[in-house]
């Protein structure tokens, strides 16, 4: 499958999963997460969904909670997206925001010392 089609499907998955969590989730922990990205395998059998959260809970606990809800999210995703086969979902904490923040702080320190 062409990469632009996979990117379009992944983008739509991010939007739909965000809606599902916002509208359907009963667990307050799930309501604290924000879906940031999705990567879909070429055969659409598997998807890694990346998220971040402003919650004080550990990354491991957040991953555990959202992965426990993945069957529910996948079922809702199948209802809302027109795909022949809905991919298995694996949720991963997205460290890129924290990484960018650290780099920004380092740059600020460098400019302050000049």
C-alpha positions, 0 to 999 in steps of 0.5 A: 500500500502506498505510504501516503495512503497509510499516512492518511489512514494513520491520521484518521485513526488519531482523530477517531481514537481521540474522539472515542476517548473523549466521548466514550471513555468512562475511565478518568485516567483515559480522559487525561491522555492526548493522542499524538501520532499513529503508525500503521503497518503496511498490511494494516494488521497492526498500529502503534498509537502514541499518546501523551498526558498531563497526568501525574501518573507514571508512564508505565501506569498510563500505558497499562491503563490505555492498553487494557482499554485497547479492545474497547477502542479498537471495537469503536474504531471499527464502527467509525472507520471504513476499513476491511480489517481494523488493526490491533492497537498498541499504545505507547507513551510519546516522549518527544514532547519531553525531549523537545522541552529538554532541548529547548531548556538547554538552548535557553541556558546556552543563550543566557550564558553568552 
